[in-house]
């Protein structure tokens, strides 16, 4: 059960993939609040995906400390982290023609004993999740035959089957058409209303403004700013992060990004 501590705290975290490689993260400090929808934002190559895998405990920082609910991540058994945190990767290769129902039920593994198959209650929970995401009609489909948008939603369904307190998503709107992107943003916004702590990476400030309550803005392996999304995603901060003149305007109650026509995000 979460307490009054931040859901995730990163203190002076540095990481690189080997002594001959550059630092991907360099003394990064940030705090993620319980129940927030937080965008981890920045241009490509600033360490956003690496940061997710550090929060998941799959990667270990060379320096600094990561805490979950005030407790050092190294003090958690791997199985406990799997129950607490779900990860939705940007892309995934599925080598076998599982039915969607079977694939989603794999998310129940942290709650089952070794070599124990999902039971009726597990499949009931899976169907409830598919219905919540409005994709119950895919239950009997072959996962290898899904469209990009459908596959992304199924990855979210599998992560939700873990019943996590924290959900990490890597570029959840990447490679989606406009309709699927809109559905994805509705899904993520809805999860935030369920008091789940949601973190997602993106390079697009417009996506962050559309659903995030908080943001961590990155550049050069560090957090330029972190906190509530309006305070973090200012024109000045975004200009520093993207090295591109950016202005933030409010139109009809929504924040809009205006950028130099010669550049791109």
C-alpha positions as CSV (number, residue, x, y, z in Angstrom):
1,X,0.0,0.0,0.0
2,X,1.4,3.4,-1.0
3,X,1.9,6.0,1.8
4,X,2.5,9.7,1.8
5,X,5.9,9.5,0.2
6,X,6.3,10.2,-3.5
7,X,5.6,7.2,-5.7
8,X,9.0,7.4,-7.3
9,X,12.0,9.5,-6.2
10,X,15.2,9.8,-8.2
11,X,18.2,11.4,-6.5
12,X,21.3,12.2,-8.5
13,X,20.8,9.2,-10.8
14,X,23.6,8.6,-13.4
15,X,23.7,5.8,-15.9
16,X,25.7,4.6,-18.9
17,X,25.8,1.3,-20.8
18,X,29.5,0.8,-20.2
19,X,32.7,2.6,-19.3
20,X,33.4,3.4,-23.0
21,X,30.0,4.9,-23.5
22,X,28.7,8.4,-22.8
23,X,26.5,9.1,-19.8
24,X,22.9,8.6,-20.8
25,X,21.6,10.1,-17.5
26,X,23.8,12.5,-15.6
27,X,22.9,13.3,-12.0
28,X,19.1,13.3,-12.7
29,X,16.9,14.3,-9.8
30,X,13.0,14.2,-10.0
31,X,10.0,13.1,-7.9
32,X,6.8,11.5,-9.2
33,X,3.7,12.0,-7.2
34,X,1.1,9.4,-6.4
35,X,-1.9,9.4,-8.7
36,X,-0.2,11.7,-11.2
37,X,-0.1,11.3,-15.0
38,X,3.5,12.3,-15.7
39,X,5.0,12.9,-19.1
40,X,8.8,12.3,-19.4
41,X,9.5,14.7,-22.2
42,X,12.4,15.6,-24.3
43,X,14.0,15.1,-27.8
44,X,15.1,11.7,-29.0
45,X,18.2,10.3,-27.4
46,X,18.0,12.1,-24.0
47,X,17.5,8.9,-22.0
48,X,13.7,8.7,-21.6
49,X,13.4,4.9,-22.3
50,X,16.5,4.2,-20.2
51,X,14.9,6.1,-17.3
52,X,11.8,3.8,-17.5
53,X,13.9,0.7,-17.2
54,X,15.8,2.2,-14.2
55,X,12.4,2.9,-12.5
56,X,11.5,-0.7,-13.2
57,X,14.7,-2.0,-11.6
58,X,15.8,-3.8,-14.8
59,X,18.8,-1.4,-15.1
60,X,20.9,-0.2,-12.1
61,X,22.3,3.3,-11.9
62,X,26.0,3.7,-11.5
63,X,25.5,6.5,-9.1
64,X,22.5,7.9,-7.2
65,X,19.4,6.3,-5.7
66,X,15.9,5.4,-6.8
67,X,13.1,4.9,-4.2
68,X,9.6,3.5,-4.6
69,X,7.2,4.7,-2.0
70,X,10.2,5.9,0.1
71,X,12.0,2.6,0.0
72,X,15.2,1.8,-2.0
73,X,14.3,-0.1,-5.2
74,X,17.2,-2.5,-4.5
75,X,15.4,-3.6,-1.3
76,X,12.4,-4.9,-3.3
77,X,12.2,-8.5,-4.4
78,X,11.8,-8.8,-8.1
79,X,8.4,-10.4,-7.8
80,X,7.1,-7.5,-5.6
81,X,8.3,-4.9,-8.2
82,X,6.4,-6.9,-10.9
83,X,3.2,-6.6,-8.9
84,X,3.8,-2.9,-8.3
85,X,4.9,-1.7,-11.7
86,X,3.7,-2.5,-15.2
87,X,5.6,-1.7,-18.3
88,X,4.2,-1.1,-21.8
89,X,7.1,-1.1,-24.3
90,X,6.9,0.9,-27.5
91,X,7.3,-2.2,-29.7
92,X,7.4,-5.9,-29.0
93,X,7.8,-9.0,-31.1
94,X,5.4,-11.8,-30.3
95,X,6.8,-15.1,-31.7
96,X,3.7,-17.3,-31.2
97,X,0.1,-16.9,-32.4
98,X,-1.5,-16.4,-29.0
99,X,-5.1,-15.4,-28.7
100,X,-5.5,-11.9,-27.3
101,X,-7.2,-13.4,-24.2
102,X,-4.2,-15.7,-23.6
103,X,-1.6,-13.0,-24.2
104,X,-3.3,-10.5,-21.9
105,X,-3.6,-13.2,-19.1
106,X,0.2,-13.4,-19.1
107,X,0.1,-10.3,-17.1
108,X,-1.3,-12.3,-14.2
109,X,2.1,-14.1,-13.8
110,X,3.3,-12.1,-10.8
111,X,0.2,-13.1,-8.9
112,X,0.4,-16.8,-9.7
113,X,2.7,-19.6,-8.4
114,X,5.5,-21.1,-10.4
115,X,4.1,-23.0,-13.4
116,X,0.5,-22.2,-12.3
117,X,-1.8,-21.4,-15.2
118,X,-4.3,-18.6,-15.0
119,X,-7.6,-19.6,-13.5
120,X,-11.2,-18.6,-14.2
121,X,-11.0,-15.5,-12.0
122,X,-7.9,-14.4,-13.8
123,X,-9.7,-14.6,-17.2
124,X,-12.6,-12.7,-15.7
125,X,-10.3,-9.9,-14.7
126,X,-8.7,-9.9,-18.2
127,X,-12.1,-9.6,-19.8
128,X,-13.0,-6.7,-17.5
129,X,-9.8,-4.9,-18.6
130,X,-10.5,-5.6,-22.3
131,X,-14.0,-4.2,-21.8
132,X,-12.6,-1.1,-20.0
133,X,-10.3,-0.5,-23.0
134,X,-13.3,-1.1,-25.4
135,X,-11.4,-3.9,-27.1
136,X,-13.3,-7.0,-25.8
137,X,-14.1,-7.9,-29.4
138,X,-10.5,-8.8,-29.9
139,X,-10.4,-11.5,-27.3
140,X,-10.3,-14.4,-29.7
141,X,-8.1,-12.7,-32.3
142,X,-4.5,-13.8,-33.1
143,X,-2.1,-11.2,-31.6
144,X,0.1,-11.4,-34.7
145,X,-2.8,-10.2,-36.9
146,X,-3.5,-7.0,-35.0
147,X,-3.1,-3.5,-36.3
148,X,-0.5,-1.2,-34.7
149,X,-3.2,0.6,-32.6
150,X,-4.8,-2.7,-31.5
151,X,-1.4,-4.2,-30.6
152,X,-0.6,-1.1,-28.4
153,X,-3.9,-1.4,-26.5
154,X,-3.3,-5.1,-26.0
155,X,0.1,-4.3,-24.5
156,X,-1.6,-1.9,-22.1
157,X,-4.2,-4.6,-21.2
158,X,-1.5,-7.1,-20.4
159,X,0.3,-4.6,-18.1
160,X,-3.0,-3.7,-16.4
161,X,-3.6,-7.4,-15.7
162,X,-0.7,-7.2,-13.3
163,X,-2.9,-4.8,-11.2
164,X,0.0,-2.4,-10.9
165,X,0.1,0.7,-8.7
166,X,2.4,2.4,-11.3
167,X,2.2,2.1,-15.1
168,X,5.1,3.0,-17.3
169,X,4.6,3.5,-21.0
170,X,7.3,4.1,-23.7
171,X,6.0,6.5,-26.4
172,X,2.5,5.1,-26.3
173,X,1.2,7.3,-29.1
174,X,4.1,6.7,-31.5
175,X,3.3,5.2,-34.9
176,X,-0.5,5.6,-34.4
177,X,-2.9,7.3,-36.8
178,X,-5.0,10.2,-35.5
179,X,-8.0,8.0,-34.5
180,X,-5.9,5.5,-32.5
181,X,-3.8,8.3,-31.0
182,X,-7.0,10.0,-29.7
183,X,-8.3,6.6,-28.3
184,X,-4.9,6.1,-26.6
185,X,-4.9,9.5,-25.0
186,X,-8.5,8.8,-23.7
187,X,-7.3,5.5,-22.2
188,X,-4.3,7.1,-20.4
189,X,-6.4,10.0,-19.1
190,X,-8.9,7.5,-17.8
191,X,-6.2,5.5,-16.0
192,X,-5.2,8.7,-14.2
193,X,-8.7,9.1,-12.9
194,X,-8.5,5.6,-11.4
195,X,-5.7,7.0,-9.1
196,X,-3.1,4.9,-10.8
197,X,0.3,6.6,-11.1
198,X,1.0,6.8,-14.9
199,X,4.3,7.8,-16.5
200,X,4.8,7.9,-20.2
201,X,7.6,9.0,-22.4
202,X,7.1,11.3,-25.4
203,X,9.0,13.8,-27.5
204,X,5.7,15.8,-28.3
205,X,4.8,18.6,-25.9
206,X,1.2,18.7,-27.3
207,X,0.7,15.1,-26.1
208,X,2.0,16.0,-22.7
209,X,-0.3,19.0,-22.5
210,X,-3.3,17.0,-23.6
211,X,-3.4,14.5,-20.6
212,X,-0.5,15.0,-18.2
213,X,-0.8,16.6,-14.8
214,X,3.0,16.6,-14.3
215,X,6.1,16.5,-16.4
216,X,9.8,15.8,-16.3
217,X,11.5,17.8,-19.1
218,X,14.9,16.3,-20.0
219,X,18.0,17.5,-21.9
220,X,21.5,16.1,-21.9
221,X,20.6,13.3,-19.4
222,X,19.3,15.8,-16.8
223,X,16.0,17.1,-15.8
224,X,15.7,20.8,-16.9
225,X,12.5,21.0,-14.8
226,X,10.0,18.7,-13.1
227,X,6.7,19.4,-11.4
228,X,3.2,20.4,-12.6
229,X,2.9,20.4,-16.3
230,X,2.0,24.1,-16.7
231,X,5.0,25.2,-14.7
232,X,7.4,22.8,-16.4
233,X,6.4,23.2,-20.1
234,X,7.0,26.9,-20.5
235,X,8.2,28.4,-23.7
236,X,11.6,29.1,-22.1
237,X,12.1,25.5,-20.8
238,X,10.9,23.9,-24.1
239,X,13.2,26.2,-26.1
240,X,16.1,25.1,-23.9
241,X,15.2,21.4,-24.2
242,X,14.7,21.3,-28.0
243,X,17.1,24.0,-29.0
244,X,14.3,25.5,-31.1
245,X,12.3,28.8,-30.5
246,X,9.1,27.7,-28.9
247,X,6.2,29.7,-27.6
248,X,3.3,28.4,-25.4
249,X,-0.1,30.0,-25.9
250,X,-3.5,29.2,-24.5
251,X,-6.4,28.9,-26.9
252,X,-9.9,28.0,-25.8
253,X,-8.5,26.8,-22.5
254,X,-5.9,24.5,-24.1
255,X,-2.2,25.0,-24.2
256,X,-0.8,25.1,-27.7
257,X,2.8,24.9,-28.9
258,X,4.0,27.4,-31.5
259,X,7.4,26.6,-33.0
260,X,9.8,27.9,-35.6
261,X,8.5,26.8,-39.0
262,X,12.1,25.9,-40.0
263,X,12.5,23.4,-37.2
264,X,10.7,20.4,-35.9
265,X,10.3,18.4,-32.7
